[in-house]
């Protein structure tokens, strides 16, 4: 079964449909791979029975000559931020440990309806707060990649580090991720896979544990642009249960994929050439320009003048929304309850939240509560929202000159786990290139470009106009074809 675990979504779906192998054989192969990869700590809960049941349903449909669905026969990993009926959903936090929803998120429902099965719930930074996957209550996730010459455990990125690690390690052909300020794109870049954050509202947030409601957006993570296009098509769609859901048709992104960029203009934002960016990242950016030019695109310089204010604005807006969203975890209705003998209601709130939340979550709740408090709301939160509007306007102005933007995904390659523990500000800088597109609600994708001199993957980011995922995917395909990135981590787990 080893060869089956090297296949992606399209190859599995088409192979099952043609009868080259059964969906059960695929599920069994990936279930075994998950069981063997405990050293990566990618899964909080494995669900082999779910994967097998979905596989058997697909095989039964094929035997009857019925349509198998866009994800027919494909087992995936589900980030443990999506509610899954009857399966523990924790957001990688102690405060939700043991919580088993009686309902299914819209995104996971859409994927099951399309024929996918679930290998398990993937580890992440607690409540999606982190850039290294070191804040999970259930332990750090390790990247399958190693820096040449060392055995140091490397970060898979965050918050979707379990998703990126599982896909890169070939223990899942694809996985769901969520992106608030880069949490799909940054881990994708760190592990040499593809990941796309669609336009805000493309994928329903209903049943997804909330971090920052005006920023959170689900998306697919896979090893190819084609697979991302297929999976995004299965995930997306209008949902009346989500007031921020876009009531627009879902295009057939897979069918419209084309690496021909003739007539397209690609903008290069001059403000993204930032101090502290690795030279290898800048070199890969130059190579990306050449690849897109070779695909027929015209390369033009553009300006996004408020870029330097985007990250500070994000780290006011996102914690503010988090402090509001996380107020619901109080020990009253569900999850952890810490009630010492003789304690009152206020004591229960305090003890439960102190025991249930990790340090990074507490830090962001405190920041968010502070910027929303009387006397500081106008000075911080309102000012940050004004900056957000200016960042969005920068992109609107740029669209007069180009059709999409090419930039680095991250300022550096992956780093060893534990190396940035003492400096949260340096950790936050991992999102410096990803945050602007999130603030503007635009579709953005990371595509692997090359390995650096340490043998670690580097990613390139593509940002498109609202609703125009197709151009982003097409440009990603053009890079994918020219980069020929087929590197895989050497198995050590």
N, C-alpha and C positions, 0 to 999 in steps of 0.2 A: 504493500500500500504506500510505500514511501514516495513513489513517483506521483501519486495522486495528490499528495500534500504540496507538491511544487506547482500545482495548477491554480489559476485565478478564477474569478467569477465566470467569465465568458467561456473559458475552456471547460469548466465543470458543467455549466448549464448546457452547453452544446453537446458535450460528450455524453451526458445522461440522456439527452433528447435523442441522440443518434443510437444509443444502446452500446456505446463503447465500454461502458461500465455502469453500474447501478448507483443510485443515490446512497443506498445503504453502504456500499463499499467505500464511498467518499466519506460518509459520516464516521464509519469505523476507523478509517485512516486518520482523520483529524482528531477524533476522540483519543486515539492512542498517542498521537503527537502531543496533545494537551497534557495527558497523564505523565508523559516523559519529561515535560519541561517545567517541573515545579520550581527549579532553581531560578527561573526568570520571575516568578511570583506575579505573572500576568493576570491570572484569574483569581477572583475572590471566591467564586462558587462555580464549579463545573456542572454542566447539565447534559451529560451524554444521552440520557433518555429522551430529552427534548429533540436533540439532533437526529436521533434514530427514528423517532416517531414522525418527524417531518420528512425524513428521507423515505420511509415506508409509504407515506401518503403520496409522495412524488412518484415513486416506482409504481404504485397502484394506478395513478392517473395515466402514466405512460402505457401501462398494460391495456388500459381501456381506450387508448388513442386520444386522450383529452389533452388540452393545452396545459403546459407545465408551469407557466408564469415566468416572469423576467428573471427570477432568482431560483427557479426550480432546481432542487437538488443541491443548493449551495448552503453549507453550514457556516455561520458567522459568529463572531464574538460581539457581545452587547455590552457597551460601557455601562457600568453599574450606577448610572445616573438616570437610566430609563426604567420606569416602573414595568415590571414583568409579573403578570398574574401568577400567584402561587410560588414565585421564586424570590428569595430575599433580595431587597433593594436597599443599599446602605449609603450611597454616595461616598463610600470609603470612610465613613465616620462612625465612631463608637456610639454616637447619639441615635443612630438609626440601625444599629446592629440588631438583627433579628426581625426587622420590619418586613413583613410579607404582604405586598399589595393584593387587593381583591379585584384589581383592574389592570388593564394593559395600556401602555402609552400608545398614542396614535402612530408614531414612527415604527415601533416594533410590530404593531398590528398590521401596518401596511407591508412590512417585510415578510411577516408570516403569510399574509394573503398572497404575496408574490412567489411563495414556494420556499422561502429560506427556513433554515432551522437554527437553533441556538446551541452553540458549544458551551456557553457559560457567561457569567457576568464578569466583566473585565475591571481590573484595578485602575485606580486614578488618584490624582491629588484630591484630598478631602474637599468635598463640595466643589470640585473643579477649581480649587484655589491653589495654584502652584505652577511652576514651569519646569519641574524636574522629576515629578512623581516620587517625591520624598515626604509628602505630608499625609499620606494614607495611614489610617489607623491599622491597616492590615499589612503594613510593611512596605518597603521600597520596591518598586519595579526596576529590574535591571534590563538595560538594552542588550540585545543579542550580539551587538558589535563590541569589539575591544580595540583600544588604541594599540597600534603595532608596537611590539616590544614590551607590553605590560599586560598584567592580568587584572588591572583595576576595573571594578564595576563602573560602567558608564551610564549616564542618564539617558532614558528613552524620550526625554522631553515631557511636557505636561500641558494641560492636565490629562490629556488622553494618552498617557504613557503606556498603560496596559494594552490599549488598542494598537499603538504603533509597534510595540515590542512583539506582540502576538503575530501581527501581519508580517513583519520583517523576518521573524524566526520561522515562518512557514508553518505555524501551528494553527493558523486561521487564514483562510483565503481573503478575508475582508473583515472589517469591524465598523461599528458605529463610533462616532466621536461627537463631541460638542465643542464649539468654538465661541468663547466670549471675548477674548482679546488675542487669539492666536493658538488656542488649545487643540486645534486640528493640524494647522499648518506647521507650527514649530516642532512638535513631535514627529510629524511626517518627514521634515527636513533632517532631523537628528538620526533617523533610522533608515533613510533611503527608500521611502515609499511615497505614494501620492495621497493627497488629502485635499478636499475642497470644502470650504465654507460657502454655502449658497447665499443668495440675497436674503436678508433678514425677512423672515415670514414664509419662505419657501417650504420649510419643514415645520410641522406643528411642534409647539413646545408643551402641548398637553401631555401630562404624565412624565415630564422630565423634571427632575429635582432642580429647582430654580437657584441660580447664583445671582445674575444681574439680568432682570427680565427684558430690558430694552436692548440687550446685547447678545444674549444666549441664542445660539443657532446650531442645530444638528447638521451633520454631514457625514459622508462616507470616507473611509480610509482603506486603500487597497494598493496593490503593487503596480497597477497600470492606470493610465488615464481612461481607457475604455471601460475598465471595471468600475471606476468611480462614476462614469456616466451612467452605466447600467444601474448601479445601486442607488444613486441619487434619484433616478427616475422612479424607483420603487418606493423610496422614502418620502418623496415630496407630495404635495397636494393640499388643497384647501381643507381646513378643519373648522367647522362651526363652533367647536368647543374651545378654540383658541382665538381670542379677540385680536391678536396680532397676525393671524394667518392670512396670507395673500390669496385673494379670490381670483386667481389667474390659472389658465391652462398649464399643464405640465408638458413641456415639449418632449419629443423623442430625441434626447440628446445623443443617444448611441447611434441612431440612424443618420443623424446629421453631422457626425464627426468628420472633419477634414483637416489635413495638415497644410492645406494650401492657404496661405495668408496674403495672397495678392490683393492689393487695394486697402490693406489694413495698415494703420499707423500705430506703432508701439512707442509709448512715452517712457522716457527715462527721467525720473524725478531727481533733480540735482541735490535736493535736500537729504536724500537717502545715503549720500556718501559721507557717513558719520565717523567721527573720531572713535577709535577703539574697535572698528570692524577689522576682522582678520584679512590679511592680504589675499589669502586663498579664496575668501568669499568674494572679494572685489574682482579677482581674476575670473571666477566662475560667472560673475555678472557680465563681464566683457564677452566671455564665450557665449553666454545666452543671447546677447545682442547679435552676435554673428550668426547663431543658429536661426534666429527669427528672421534676420535679413535674408538668409539663404532660403527660407520658406516663402519669401516674397514680400515680407513686411517692410515698411519704411520706418526707420528709427528716428525719433524726434526728441529733442530735449523739452521737458515740461517743468513747471514749478509748482510745488505744493508747500507754500510758504509757512503754513502753520504746523508743519510736521513736528517741530521740536516741542510744541505744546501738547501734542496728542497724548503722549504717555502720562504726563502729570494729570491731565484732565481725566484720562481713563481711570487712574488710581484714586480719583475722588468719586467719580460716577459709579464705578463698579462696586466699591465697598459700601457706598451709600445704599444702593439697591440691595446689596447682600444683607446689610444690617436690618433692613425691613423684611426681606424674605425669610431670614433665619430666625426671626422673632417667634415663628410658629413652633419651634422646637423648644418646648418648655417643660416637658415631663408630664403634661396633662393628658394628651390624647393618644399619643403613640410614641414608640421608641423608648429610649432610656428614661428611667425615673429614679433619681437619687433623693430619697426622703429619710433623713436621719430621724431617729426616735425623738419625738417631741418637737419636731421642726414644723414651722408654719408654711404657708403658701410661698411667700417671698424666699424663704430658705430653700424650698424645693426648687424654685426657678434657678436660684444661684448655684446650688450644688449640682443640679442636673447639667446645666450649661457649662459649668467649670469642668466637670468630669467628662462630658460628652464631646466637646469641641477641642480640636488640636490648636497648637500655638498660632499657626498661620491664619486659621479661621478666626480665632479670637482677635488677632491683630487687625484683620480687615473689618470685623464687626466694630471694634473700637474706633478705627478711623472713620468708618461710615457713620456711626452714631455721632461722632464729634462734628463732622462736616454738615450734618443735618440739624444740629442743635441750635437753639435760639442764639442769635448773635453771630453765628458762623455760617448759617445757611446761605445768606447773600454773598458773603465774602468768599466762600469756597464752592458750594454746590452750584449756585446760579452762574458763577463765573465759568465753572467747568462746562456747563451746558452751553454757554455762549461760545466757548472754544470748540466744542463739538460741532456746533452749527458752522463755524468757520472752516473746520477741517472738511466737512461735507461739501461746503461751497468750493473749496480748493479743487476737489475732484470734479465737480460740475464744470468749473472753469477749464480744467485740463481736458475734459471730453470735447471741447471745441477744437482741440488740436490733435487728439489721438483717440484710438478705439479701445485701447487697453494699456496697462502699465506693467513694466517688467522691473522687478526689484529683488534684492536678496530676501530670503525668508527670515534668516536669523543673522546676527552679527558675528557669531562664532559657530564652530562645529560643536558636537556634544562634549560634555565635560564630565569628569569623574563624580560619582555620587559622593556627597559630603563636602565637596570642595568649595561650595558657595553658602554653606549653612550659616556662617556668621554674618553674612551681608545680604539682607533681603533686597536692598536697593539694586545691587548688581544682578540678583536673580530677576528682578522686575525688568531689567534692561534687555532680557532675552526677547521680550515682546515688542521692542521698539519699532521694528519694521511691520509687524502684524497688526498692531492696534489701530492705525489710521483707517484701514478698510473696515474694521469692526465698528468704529464710531460712526462711520458713514453708512453702514448696513450693506456694503457692496459684496458681490461674489469675489472670492479670492482663493487661489489654489497654490499649493506647493508641489513641485515636480523635482525628482532627484536629478542632479546634473553630473556629479563626478565625486570621486574620493579625493580627500586632501592628502598631504604627505604622510599623515599618521594613519592612513587607511580608513578614515571616517567619512561618512556621506555628507554632502553639501546639497542644499536645495535652493531652487529658484522660485520666486513668487510671482504670480500673475494676478492682477486686479482688474476687474471689468466693470462695465456700467451695470446699474441695477437691472435685474431681470435677464441679463445677457450672459448667463453661464455658458452658452454655446461658444462664444468667442474665446472665453477663458479656457474651456476644454480643448478647443481646436489649437490654440497656441501651445497648450500643454502637450498635446499630441505631437506638434511640430518639434518641440524640444525633446520629447521622449524618443522620437525616431532618430534624431540627430545625435543625441547623447549616447544612445545605445546602452543605457545603464542597466546592466544585468548582474551587478555584483550582489552577492549574498554573504551574510556573516558566516564565518567559520564556526561550525557547531562545537560548543564547549559545555553545553548544559545537559 
